[in-house]
Amino acid sequence: MTATRPQPRPGVLDIAPYVPGKSSAPGVEKVFKLSSNETPLGPSEHAIAAYRKVGEHLEDYPDGSASALREAIGEAFGLDPDRIVCGAGSDDLLNLLARAFLKDGDEAIHTTHGFLVYPIATMGTGATPIAAPETNFIANVDAILARVTPRTKLVFLANPNNPTGTYVPFDEVKRLQRALPANTLLVLDAAYAEYVRRNDYESGIELVATTDNVVMTRTFSKIYGLASLRLGWMYGPAHVVDAVNRIRGPFNVNGPAIAAGIAAIRDTAHVERAREHNTRWLAWLTEEIGKLGLPVTPSVANFVLIHFPDAKAAKAADAFLTKRGLILRQVGAYKLPSALRMSVGTEEANRLVVQGIKDFLGKAA
Ligand SMILES: Cc1ncc(COP(=O)(O)O)c(C=O)c1O
């Protein structure tokens, strides 16, 4: 039968739309948004100044190749700018990689509690997302490898992962790459790399530089505090860069984002302050919430995953904290209905949440 109106390609309407973290608490004057892993320190003041300056000339198209930004990134990380592609957030790049490397009938592996954009990007191409179970909320390389078939064209690994905050040591990532077929692209999503303080962690730069089937994606949304501008970048082999450049929007990164990104990446003192703040309060939150009797998954990122006894308790705690203007993130969509995710906030926000959970538990007892 002929359809009576245009039909999306098969699979599109099976996608569960991404639901961003809440940002308001009705009736509460002072709100602390701890639901989207944004930085409590905001962006570098140099980034804000650069953004404002470009704002005086919004009539001009940006440089479509974002060359000054790629050079600044290359300088900061010691990378060849020709092997970098910038995007409107790393979401843009994850979707472009899926579009460039997946087609109907292909498979892309992600981990059970992996970032939700992976199955969405996969299904948008007509390919099938395959979930590999984790062990103690940590990606399991053997479980991923056990799901590889001749149809597997892509493996998405968030390292560290959102919403669990856990990471895979570099030796394990290397073992994964070595065991994957040469025609399977390994996408290492290192959105939270700047926060990690572990000797056995590597964001992916070395693997990209030494192999032909690994790409690393990064973002300016987290430690650089530029989430609103939508800015990310990837570093990949020349042939992957070439494929992505052919399908990306010709001006996929806007002028204010380019200018702010350059200033942000050069303000290393600001990044260091944000990292220090995170290291201190991540440990504090993990300990203090743990003392209240709620398990917290050990995190190396800028958020913690707090486990409640059941889904009902997690929802009730969320409602209780929201009434106080403390907005955390329910993570049922990540198959974690009994947990809440909380971004590391300002000292004030962190203390209020711990007090709030204490009061909630006292109330529920
Ligand atoms: C693991 C991971 N990757 C990528 C992103 C997307 O970041 P953006 O599109 O803002 O660069 C996020 C954002 O929450 C994330 O948690």
The ligand as an SDF file (V2000), in Angstrom:
LIG
                    3D

 16 16  0  0  0  0  0  0  0  0999 V2000
   30.4220   10.5050   27.1040 C   0  0  0  0  0  0  0  0  0  0  0  0
   29.9460   11.7380   26.4160 C   0  0  0  0  0  0  0  0  0  0  0  0
   30.2780   11.9400   25.1560 N   0  0  0  0  0  0  0  0  0  0  0  0
   29.8800   13.0290   24.4790 C   0  0  0  0  0  0  0  0  0  0  0  0
   29.0840   13.9760   25.0770 C   0  0  0  0  0  0  0  0  0  0  0  0
   28.5730   15.0980   24.2420 C   0  0  0  0  0  0  0  0  0  0  0  0
   29.1650   16.2670   24.4730 O   0  0  0  0  0  0  0  0  0  0  0  0
   29.0000   17.4930   23.4990 P   0  0  0  0  0  0  0  0  0  0  0  0
   28.1250   17.1200   22.3530 O   0  0  0  0  0  0  0  0  0  0  0  0
   28.4260   18.5640   24.3340 O   0  0  0  0  0  0  0  0  0  0  0  0
   30.3960   17.7740   23.0310 O   0  0  0  0  0  0  0  0  0  0  0  0
   28.7030   13.8280   26.4050 C   0  0  0  0  0  0  0  0  0  0  0  0
   27.8290   14.8260   27.0330 C   0  0  0  0  0  0  0  0  0  0  0  0
   27.2260   14.6590   28.0400 O   0  0  0  0  0  0  0  0  0  0  0  0
   29.1380   12.6720   27.0900 C   0  0  0  0  0  0  0  0  0  0  0  0
   28.7660   12.4640   28.3500 O   0  0  0  0  0  0  0  0  0  0  0  0
  1  2  1  0
  2  3  1  0
  2 15  2  0
  3  4  2  0
  4  5  1  0
  5  6  1  0
  5 12  2  0
  6  7  1  0
  7  8  1  0
  8  9  2  0
  8 10  1  0
  8 11  1  0
 12 13  1  0
 12 15  1  0
 13 14  2  0
 15 16  1  0
M  END
$$$$
